[in-house]
């Protein structure tokens, strides 16, 4: 069977029906065809923004049999695995860190398959390394891959770098009060107080799932999302065209928006996506700074939704020790990095080893900080 690999610069050039045959029922929404297409077609990623698509496609007799998402990056924006100190170090050595290669879903620090195929092989890695040599690119970074790829990456001399995030696990709760019962009394009281602050000022919530979402809902959400970035004097990663593209494929991508409502007016919103077993919290925004509104909109509403829908996990995003006090438990994450030249590779190996020790100590401290009753600790 004739097999060849091609690098493509436009995801939309792929045949959707062929690509869909690579997708499994348990895959996260972020590697679905309409999600990746929306990122490029809306202009949220592109050369002008430092995200030049360079996806690797495997073809068997002109039929797609594998896909590796990849971008040529001229910056480190929107990645959530921070490598600024690496770039400074290489630049001080008189070498150029950017452009680099990045295998990740833009602006999405969620674990997904990063080699999307029925049969994973060394060939994918070999093709990327060959491109690095041709383009004189020093580094390639694979962020938030599924754990099944670890052995393949390590065998091919990629360096594992550890990180962490906080995940909520549904332990068979029937009601929100069942979840509260796992806490020590002090933290249980704190959570009740946070929720009461919102209910006492008559803020309630409306949940819009894929079958009830309208274009107007996305317009409202984008207003809050954009406002929150602008308050920090930042440009939002995503634009309204992206969200409108998502709306067209809402039945497949399973978006969920939690709207906070006060005096019959929406004042905030949190956007999630649902897979078979996980709710992914992705973006939020508000018109007002109200004490505990973020916790309610982005955490407690999602937890209650998972309990009601029997969803196993809630992944609210990266970092944030404040999540521990609200029932999210620490989980180690991994990224993998190919460093072309030995001198820089040796320095990165040493960096990652020291960082791993620091993260291990941090995660041990997190376990001690977990506010659960003893019988509920894992």
N, C-alpha and C positions, 0 to 999 in steps of 0.2 A: 504494500500500500504506500503510495507516494505521500510523504509528510514534509511539510516545510513550515518555517516560522517567519512571521512578518511583524515588523513594528508599524503601528498605525498612529496617525495623529488626529483622528476624528472618530470618536466612539460610535457616532451615528452611522458610520460606514458599515458597521457590522449588521448582519442579518438578524433581526430580533428573534425570529422563530428558531433559528439555529442556536443562538446564545441561550435562549430559555431552556433548551435541552440540557444545558450544563448546570442549571440551578436546581437545588434540592428543596424539598418541602420545608426542611428545618433551617434554611439559610436566612440570615438577617436581611431586612429590606434594602440595605445599603449596597448590596452587590446585584440587585435586580436591574434589569435593563433600563426601565424608565427613570430610575434614580440617577444612575451614572450618565444617562443621556441628558437629563435635566440640568446637571451641573455644568456641562459643556454648552448646551444650546442656550442656556440663560445668560451665559457670559460670566458665571461665578468663578470658573476656572478658565485659564487661557494664557497665552504667552505674555500679554500685557500685565497680567497679575502675578507672573512668576510661576505659573503652573502650565507648562507646555505638555500636552498629552503625548505619551510615547508608549502606548500599550503594546504588550507582546501577545500575539495571537498564534496559536498552533492550528494548522489546517491539515486535514486528511482528505485528499482528493477534493479540495476546495470547500470542504465542510468544516466548520469550527469544531475543534475537539479540545481546546484549552485556551484560557485567557488569564493574563497576569496584568492587573491594572498598574500603570506606572506613569510618572510625570518627571520631566526635567525641571528641577526647581532652582530658581534664582534667589530664593530667600527661604526662611524657615517658618513662615506664617501659616497658621491654621493646621498645625501638625500635632501639638499636645505632647510630643516627646522632644524635649528641649536639647538642642545641640549647639547653642551659640558659643559655648566655651570651646567646643571642638573647632568651630570656624575661626575663632580668634587665634587659637594655637597654631593652626595650619598657616594662616595668613602671616603670623609673626615669623614663621619659618621660611617665608618668602614664596609660598605656594598658594594656589587659588582653591578655596573650598567650594565655591559655587562656579558653575552649576553642579548640582548633585542629582542623583537619581533617587526617586521616592516611590515606593510601592505602598500605597495607603488609599483610603477613601477620604477625599478632602473634607476637612472640618468635622471629621467623624471618628472620635477615639473609641470605637467599638470593635470587639473581636469579630472578625469575619474570615472566611477563606480568602487567601490572597493568591493562590494558584487554583483557579476555578476549572477543574477538570476531573474526569473519572480516574485518570492515571497520572499521578504526579511523578516526575522524573528529574534527573540532574540537568536535562537539556535546557529547561527554562533558565536555570541559574547560569549555565554555560553561555547562553545567548546574551544575557544581560552583561556578563563580564566581558564578553567579546565587544559589546557596544561601548563599555567603559574604556576599553583600550583604544578603540577607534576614535572616540571623542575626547580622549585624555581626561576622563572624569575620575576623580579620586575616590568617591564614596557612593554607596548605594544603601538605602535604609528601608527596612520592611517593618511597618508599624502595625501593632495589634493583629498579628496573624493567629489563626487557630492553632491549638497546641499540637495537632497532628503533624505539623511541618517541622517541628523542632529538630528531629533527628536528621532530616534532609539538609537543613540549614547548617547545622554544626558540622556535618560530614563535609560540606563544601566550604568550610573555613569562614562562615559568617560568625560574628561575635554576638553573643546574647547579652542584652542589656535589660535589667530588671526595673520595673516601676510598680505602681500600685494604683488601685482604685477601690471604691466602696460599693458593694452590691447588697441589695435587700433580697432575702430569701423567704419565700412563702412556706412556712412550716405547717401548712394545713389549716390556716386560720379560717374560721367561718364568718367572723365579724372583726371590725377594727378593735373592739374591746379585747378580743382574744389576743391580738397582737400587743396591745398595751400591757397585758398581764405578764408578758415576759420580762418587763422592766422592773428594776428596783423602784420602790415607791417614790423616791425623790424625782427620778427622771420621768416616771409616769405622770406625775403631777406637772412637771415642766411642759410636757407635750400637750396635756390637756389645757394648760394655761395659754400656750401658743395658739391652739385652735380656737380657744374662747375669745382671744383678742380679735380674731377675724369675725366670728359669729356675733360678738357683742356690738360690732359696728355695722351689722346687717349686710355683710358681704356673703353672698352665696355663690354656688358654682353651677355652670352648665358644661356638660361633657358632649362634645361633638365628635362622633366617630366617622369612619369613612363613608358609611351609608347615609349620613345626615349632613355632611359638610357641604357648604356652598362657597362660591367665589367670594361672597361678602365676608364670610368667616375668615378667609385667608387675608383679605384686605385689613380686617380688624387686627388679626394677629400680627401682621407685618408692621402695622403702626406701632404696636407695643415693642416688638423686637427691635425695630429701627431706633426707637426712642431710647431704649436702654443702652445701645451702643453709643449713641450720640451724647448721652450724659457723661460717658467716659471719654469723649472726644475721639472716638474710634469709628472707623468705617465698618458697617456690618459685612460679614463674609458673604451672606446670601441676599439676593434681591427679590423683588416681588415676582419677577418672571419665573424664578425657580419654584416658588411656592405654587404658582398657577400651573406649572408643568406637573408638579406633584399631584395637584388636584385632579388632573386628567387621568391619573393612574391610581387614584386613591383606593380602589377596591383591591388592588394588588399590593400596594405599599403599606396599607393599614395605618394611616396617620390618626392620631387622637389629639384633640386640642381641649385643654381644660381652661375655660374662661371664668375669671372672677368678675362678679356682677355686683354693683352697688347702686341703689336707687334706679334700678332698671337699665343701667348703663354698664357696658363692659369696661373694666379698668385695667385688666391684665390677662395674660394668657401664657400657657405652657404647652409646647408641642412635643409629643412623643410619637414613636412608631412601635408597632407591635409585631412580634414574630410568634411562632407557635408556643414558645415557652418563656419569652422575655419581653418586657416593656422597656423601651429605650427612651430615656429622657434626653432631649436634644437641645431645645432652644426655649427661651422665655423672654418676656418683656412686660413692662407695666407703664402706666401713665403717672403713677404716684408712688412715693416712697412711704410705705405703710409697714409698721412693725409686724413681723411674722408673715407677711403676705407671700414672700418668696418661699418660706418653708411650707406653707399650706398649698400653694399653687404647684410647686415643683416636687414636693415630697409626699405630703400626706394625701393629697388627692390621687397621686399615682399609686401609693400603697393601697388605698381603699379600692381603687379600680382593680388592682391585681387580686385582691382578696375576693372581690365580687365575681371576677371573671376566671378565677382559679388559675392565674398566671404564676409560674414558678419563681421568676426573678424580675427584679426591677433594677436596671442599670441607669443611674441618673446622670452619668457623666464622670469626669475625672476629678481627682484631688478633693480636698475639703474635709478636714477633720471634724467639722460640725456635723457631718453625716453620721458619724459614729454614735453620737448622743441621740440620734433619731432612728436607730435600729439597723443602719447599714454596716455591713461587716467587711473588713479589709480583705482584698484579694490581690495576689501578686500578678503583675502583667509582664509581658516580654515584648521586646522588639529585637530585630536582628540587623546586623550592619556588616557590609562587606567593605573592607578598606584595602585599596589596591596596592599601596606601597607598604613595605614591611616596617619602615621606621615609624610611620604614623599608626599603623596597625598595632604595633607593640605598645605605643602610648595609650591607645584606646582600650586595649586589653587591660592595662594597669588601671586606667580610669574606671572601667566597668566593674573590676574586682573590688576596688575601694567603695564604689557606690553601692554594690550589692551588700557589703557588710553594713553600711549605713542604713540601707533599706530594711535589712533583717532586724536591726535594732529598733527601727521605727515601728515595724509591724508588730514586734513583741510588745512595744509600749502601747500600741493600739489595742492589743488583746487585753492588756491590763485595764485599759480605759473603758472597755465595752461595758455598758450600763445594764447588763442583763442579770436576772437572778441566776444563781449558780447552776440550777438544773437545766437552764436553757443555753448555757455556753457550749460552743462546739469544741 
